[in-house]
Amino acid sequence: MKTYAGIPEENASLENSTVMLVTVPYDGTSTWGKGADKGPELFLNASENMELYDIETGTEPYLEGVYLAGEVSENSTPEAMTEAVYQKTKELLNNDGKLFTLFGGEHSVSIGSIRAVGEKFENLTVLQLDAHTDLRPEFHGSTSNHACAVFEANQKHNLVQVGIRSMDVEEVEYLPEGRVFFAHEIANNENWVNDVLEKVSGNVYITIDLDAFDPSIAPSTGTPEPGGLQWYPTLELLRRVFEKCNVVAFDIVELMDSPMAKPSAFLAAKLYYKMLAYYHIYNNN
């Protein structure tokens, strides 16, 4: 039986786990770097080579259990993939008291999971860490394109965007007013974490495109953008979000296969595990 991070089977059953992990190896609409469909496999392989004691929190999050809930392999059309992710998420959310997590794939995989989580949890804030706004209503003839990843979330929920440094002019009209934290502003604002926290409350879905990070630490993404977030300030933000709010789900996307994949894959593995540590310490369920 394959388990997350190679943890013992007794920590990997649905019954004994507080966390559910779905993988979506989809890369159907990316427009530059290809290989995000290999992201989940790279992430899981890196996780198996990670020490499972978290120094910062003094905990071993895997002891709370992580259930590998399978993968969504539908890839016939972007819309079909979105519907399949939506249905899988909806099914797993019936397991009350367990944290839903997803690893993609390109960012379009988040559309279906955010839709399902938003139906279950009222007053949802979607916290997006990303280099790109992803606010196009449609792109290349599809509303399920990676460039549309949070358009629906912005229409239905409280969207907060962090790390943005690339967008199209047509997206300006869709920016969530007062809730966009551009990377160039973050670079000159020592208080940016507190400013973000003021906009994030209640039930929270965190969606992290790995290109939110500076390519110096996460080079293997589909569209690496200079001037991105750094490791420890980002962890501070995430820790404090888990402390303040009720994080009900999160996803990590856009890990791409490339000759430089290993550092990015390991960063993704550590990032996921750190978020589990924060969840278990501050779990407000």
Secondary structure, 3 states (H helix, E strand, C coil): CCCHHHCCHHHCCCCCCCEEEEEECCCCCCCCCCCHHHHHHHHHHHHCCCCCCECCCCECHHHHCEEEEEECCCCCCHHHHHHHHHHHHHHHCCCCCCEEEEEECCHHHHHHHHHHHHHHCCCEEEEEECCECCCCCCECCECCCHHHCCHHHHHHCEEEEEEECECCHHHHHHCCCCCEEEHHHHCCCCCHHHHHHHHCCCEEEEEEEHHHECCCCCCCCCCCCCCCECHHHHHHHHHHHHHHCEEEEEEEECCCCCCCHHHHHHHHHHHHHHHHHHHHHHCCC
